[in-house]
Amino acid sequence: MPNIDKAQLIPLFHFPRSRILQSMEVTHCPHAVFFNHSDEECITCHQGEECLWINHNDEMVALEMKSVEELKQQLLIAVDFIDSNLSPHHMSRRKCQCENCRWLRQVQSTLDGKA
């Protein structure tokens, strides 16, 4: 298991934050994208997972206070989100140079200890 420093992981959160926020429909959110665990509307909202992730990882959260394991777990959730939103023409991700694929490779390289 590679020894990964938080300082390597924290900058990787910027990209998925912007992508997740861009994908969310927040015009009618009664909580301004602050997930409320006791509100039935939040619990059943189709954007619940994205909202939860943003609330745990936005710029207002002190990521440096989280453990490396927590940061890795949250990055893997972001990887799943980015990966699931790729169109079918991304079948050859090794060669693709779009922002999404470059970020996915960067995360993988960092988690493998090669960054």
C-alpha positions in Angstrom: 0.0 0.0 0.0 1.6 3.3 -1.1 2.1 6.0 1.5 0.0 8.9 0.3 0.1 12.4 1.7 -3.0 14.5 2.3 -1.4 17.3 0.3 -1.5 15.0 -2.8 -5.2 14.2 -2.3 -6.8 17.5 -1.4 -6.2 19.3 -4.7 -7.9 16.4 -6.5 -11.2 17.5 -5.0 -11.5 20.7 -7.0 -12.5 19.0 -10.3 -15.3 16.7 -9.0 -16.7 19.6 -7.0 -17.2 21.6 -10.1 -18.5 18.7 -12.1 -21.0 17.6 -9.4 -22.3 21.1 -8.9 -22.7 21.6 -12.6 -24.8 18.4 -12.9 -27.1 19.3 -10.0 -30.5 21.0 -10.5 -30.5 23.3 -7.5 -33.0 26.0 -8.6 -35.8 24.5 -6.5 -33.7 23.1 -3.6 -35.3 24.4 -0.4 -32.0 24.0 1.5 -29.6 25.6 -1.0 -27.7 22.4 -1.5 -27.3 21.8 2.3 -28.4 18.2 2.8 -30.9 17.9 5.6 -31.0 14.3 7.0 -34.4 14.9 8.7 -36.2 16.4 5.6 -38.2 13.9 3.6 -37.6 16.0 0.5 -33.8 15.6 0.9 -34.0 11.9 1.7 -36.0 11.1 -1.4 -34.3 13.7 -3.7 -32.8 12.1 -6.9 -29.6 14.2 -6.2 -29.2 13.0 -2.6 -25.8 11.3 -3.1 -24.4 14.2 -5.0 -25.7 16.7 -2.4 -24.2 14.6 0.4 -20.9 14.4 -1.3 -20.8 18.2 -1.9 -21.7 18.8 1.8 -18.9 16.6 3.0 -16.3 17.9 0.5 -16.9 21.5 -0.6 -14.5 24.4 -0.1 -16.0 25.2 3.3 -15.0 21.7 4.7 -11.6 21.5 6.2 -10.3 18.5 4.2 -7.0 18.7 5.9 -8.7 17.5 9.1 -9.9 14.3 7.5 -7.8 11.2 7.5 -6.1 9.9 4.4 -8.5 7.0 4.3 -11.5 9.3 4.5 -10.1 11.4 1.6 -9.4 8.3 -0.5 -13.0 7.0 0.1 -14.5 10.4 -0.9 -12.3 10.5 -4.0 -13.4 7.0 -5.0 -17.0 8.2 -4.8 -16.1 11.1 -7.0 -14.4 8.7 -9.4 -17.6 6.7 -9.6 -19.6 9.9 -10.3 -17.2 11.1 -13.1 -16.9 7.7 -14.6 -20.7 7.1 -14.7 -21.2 10.4 -16.5 -18.8 9.6 -19.4 -20.3 9.0 -22.7 -19.8 5.7 -24.5 -17.0 7.1 -26.8 -14.7 7.0 -23.8 -14.1 3.3 -24.2 -10.4 3.9 -24.7 -9.7 6.1 -21.6 -5.9 5.7 -21.8 -5.8 7.7 -25.0 -8.6 10.2 -24.3 -7.4 13.6 -23.3 -10.7 15.1 -22.1 -10.7 16.7 -18.6 -12.7 13.9 -17.2 -10.3 11.1 -18.4 -7.2 13.1 -17.4 -8.6 13.6 -13.9 -9.5 9.9 -13.6 -5.9 9.0 -14.6 -4.5 11.5 -12.2 -6.5 10.1 -9.3 -5.6 6.6 -10.1 -1.9 7.5 -10.4 -2.0 9.3 -7.0 -3.8 6.5 -5.3 -1.3 4.0 -6.8 1.5 6.2 -5.3 2.9 7.1 -8.7 2.1 10.8 -8.6 
